[in-house]
Amino acid sequence: MSHVPVMLNEVLSHLKPADDEVYVDGTFGAGGYTQAFLDSADCTVVAIDRDPSAQERAKILKAKYGDRLVFIHGCFGDVEDLLKSAGFEKVDGFVLDLGVSSMQLDQAERGFSFRFDGPLDMRMDTDGGRTAADIVNSTPERELADMIYKYGEERHSRRVAKKIVERRREKKFETTSDLADVVRSVVPRSGDDIDPATRTFQALRIAVNDELGELERALGAAEKILNPGGRVIIVSFHSLEDSMVKDYLRDKSGNAPGVSRHALIQPEKTAPVFDLKSRKSVQPADSETRDNPRARSARLRSAIRRVA
């Protein structure tokens, strides 16, 4: 496998793979992180992915690494239960590379990108659930506008939703190009060279896959599945994800903003469960962003599990 995941060197630096340790790669994808961990030490990796096609890629690595690789088809938000079902109670590292993979973007039939014309799908797990077409063809206008604003941070969300509803009365949306053209007709092109349809597509993808809900569940599980000294490492690609990770790690490390002692309701004090290596996120090296434009928006945050 030649796929090199985003910020691999930085992830390895924070994880520090060691012999006999167990790590969770919660977003297996093409297996780039998993392979790097297994090559770096005589360790075990539990790889999780909801995309059915990831299982075939895992078989290729399984042939090389044997029992050191355990693949589970599922959502990383269910990591605690998935680990128990595979016979693991605690692990030494939990790594997530959030968002959609480059392979999914490159598969026109998956409908993640408007770069190719394909069915308006966007499901990471193709076994069921609502598609992006289902959402744009049935969601009430106001609810659709709120979703595009919240998940896509699109300030023209009401204009987009209105145009979508107008158009679907005449003909239902079926393809990525169809939706992208409608969005472009009402969203002006900005000076940052980002396609006007980008934020709407992001919002739909997040909604279809409940990405923020998955992240929230995974963060809640992190402190439960990690051994003392275990590392949680998360690479995010937009501000919604990064803010969730930042706030969670800040709160769980005892670095939450203080509350006035005069406040009527004082929050319950809990012992910190994580130590932060830094309050600031780590950004990719300039050399990586030159070679891989997708890495430009990546932000890495990590923390170490304290002794219980």
N, C-alpha and C positions, 0 to 999 in steps of 0.2 A: 504494500500500500504506500503510495507516494504522497498522499494527502498530508499536508502540514497544518495543524490547527492553529488558530490565532493565539499569540502570546505563549507559545509552547515553552520557550526558555524561562520566561517569568513564572509560569505555572510550576515547572520543575524546581526552580529556585525556592519557591515557597513550600512546595510539598516535601522536598528532600526525600525521595524514595529510598527505602532501606530494606534489607533482607528481612523476611518473615513478617512483614507488615501487610495489612489488608487495606485496599483503597477502593472507593466507589467512584467510578466514572459515570455520573448520572446522565450524561448526554453523549452516548457512545458515538453516534454519527458514523463517520468513516473509520473510527478506531485510532485516530492519530494520538490522542492523549494516552489511551490504553496501551498502545504499542510502546510509546516512549516510557511509560512507567515500568512495563515488564522488561524492557531492555536495560533500564537503569539499575535494577536490583532484583534479587530473587524473591519477589513479592507476589501477592495475589491481587487481582483486580476483579471486582464485581461490576460488570458493565450493564447499564440500564438504558433502554431506548424504547419509545412507544412506536416508532416507525417500523412496520413489519420488514421492510427491506434491509434494515440494519442487521437482522439475524443472519442473512446470507453473508454479509461482510464479516460478522463475528466468527462464522464457521472457518473462514480463511485463517484468521488469527488463532483460533482454537487448535487448528492442525499443527501450528508451530509451537504454541505455549502450553497446550494440554490443560491439565487441571488448574493451572495458575490463572486461567481466565474462566470466569463464570458469567455467562450472558443471561440476562433476564429481560423478557419483553414486558414492558410496563412503563408507568409514568414515574418520574423521579420524585414527584410529590408524595408518592406512596413508599418511599425508600425504606422506612422503618419496617413496614409489613413485608416488603419484598425481601429484605435482608433476612428476616426471621424465617421466611418460607424457604430460603436457600441455606439455612443453618448457621447464619451469622448473627451474633448479638451486638457486637461492637466492632468498629473499624478505626483505622488510623488516619484516614483522609477521605474527604468528600469534596469532589470537584464537579463544577457545573460550568458549561459553556452555553450560555443562554441564546435564545433566538432560533432562527431557522438556519439550517446548514447550507453550505454552498452547493452541495449535491442536490438538495431539495429545490433550491432556486433554479438549478440548471435543468430540472426535469419539467418540461412544459406540461406534461399530463397531470402534474400535481397542483398546478394553478397558483403557485406562490408568487410568481413574478410576472410583471407585465412586459418583460423583455421578450417573452415568447407568447404566442397566442395559444391558449389552452383552456380546458374547462375551469370554471371558477370554483375551485375546490378548497385548497389550503389546509386540509386536515393532515396533521402529522401521523395520526393513526387512522388508516383508511378503512378500518373495520366497521365504523359506524359514526353516528353523531351528525350534527348539522354542518353543511358546507357553507362557504362564503356566499354562494348563490342563494342558498336558503335564507340567509340573513338579509341580503339586500333586496330580495324579492318579497319578503313578508314582514319585516320589522316596521312598526309605525314610524312616521317621519321624525317626530321629536325624539323618540328613543334612539333612532339611528343617528341623528345629529349628536346627541349626547355621547354615544359610543365612539363616534369618530373623533370628537373633541377630546374625550378622556384618554382613549388608548392611542390615538394618532397625533394628539396635540395639534390638530388641524384647526386653525382659527377661522377658516371658511366652512366649518362643518355644517352649519345650517343651510348654507347655499348648496353644498354637496348633497345633503340629504333631500332637500327639496327637488333638485334636479333628478336624483335617482328615482324618487317616487313618481315624478312626472313621466319619466321615461318608461318605468315598469308598467304603467297603466296601458301603454301601447304594446310593449313587448318585454317579456321577462329577460333578465340578464342570464347569460349562459357562459360567456367567455371572459378571460382576463382583459383582452384588448377592448372588448365592448365596454366594460366598466371603466377602464383607464381613459378611454376617449371621452366618456361622459364627465368624469371628474376633471379632466384637463379643460373641458369647455367652460368651467365655472371657476377654476382656481388659477390665478395668474402665476406665471413662471417667476420664481424669485431669483435673486442674484447669486445664490449659492450653488447653482447648477444642479439642484435636486429636482427630479421629475415631479410635477404637481400631483401626480397620483400616489406618490410614495407614502405619504402619511395616512391616506385612506386605506391603502393595502395593508399597512402595518396594523392599523386598528382592527381590520377584519381578521387578520391572522391571529392576533392576540385574543379576540373574542371567540373565534372558532375553536381554539385550542386551550382556552382558559389559562393562558400562560402566566398571568399574574397570580391566579389562584394556585397554580402548580408551584410557583416560586414561594408563595407564602407558606404552603404546607411543607415544602422542603426545608425552609429556614427553621420552622418549628421543630422539625425532626433532627436537625443538625446536632443540637446539644445532646440529644438522647442517644444517637448512634455512635458518637465519637468517644474513643478512649481518652483519658487524661493525656494531654500532649498531642492529641489528634488535630489535624488541620482542616479547616474548611476554606475552600478557594473558589471564588465565583467570578467569572468573566461575563460582563453584561455589555449590551450594545445600544441601549437608549436610556434616557433619564428616568423613566418610570421604574425600570428594573433596578438601576443603580441606586435610586433613592430608597427603594425598599431594602436592598442589601445594606446600604449605609446605615439606615435608621435601626435595623435589626441588630447589627453588630455593635453599633454605638450603645444601644439600650442594654444589650446583654453583656457589655464589657464595663458597665458602670459609668459610661461617659455621656449619659443623657443630660440634656439641659436641666439646670437646677430649678427648683420650684421655691418661690418665696415662702419663708417660714410663717408669714402672715396669712397664707392661703387657707381658706376654710376647709378644703379637703386636701390632705397630704397623701401622695402616692405611697403605696406599700413598698418598702425597701426590700430588695432581694439581692443576694450575693451575686457578684459578677460570675459568669460562667465562661467567658472568653477573654483572652488577652489580644489586643490589636497590635500588629506589627507597625501599623501607621494609620492615622485617621484619614489620610489622603489616599485616593485610589492610585494605582499604578497604571501608567499609559504605555502603549507599545512603542518600541524604538522607532526612530525615523526610518531606519533601513527597512523595517517590516512594513510600514505604511506605504513606502515607495513601491515595494514588491507586491503588496496585497492591499488595495484600497479599502477592502471590507474591514480591515483592522483599524481604520482611522478612528472609529467611534468606540472601540473597545476600552473597557475599564476593568481592572482587576482589583478585587478586595479580598483580604484573607484575615483569618484569626486563628488562635490556638486555644483548644479546649483546656480549661483549668482543671486542676484536681478537684473532683467532686467533694 
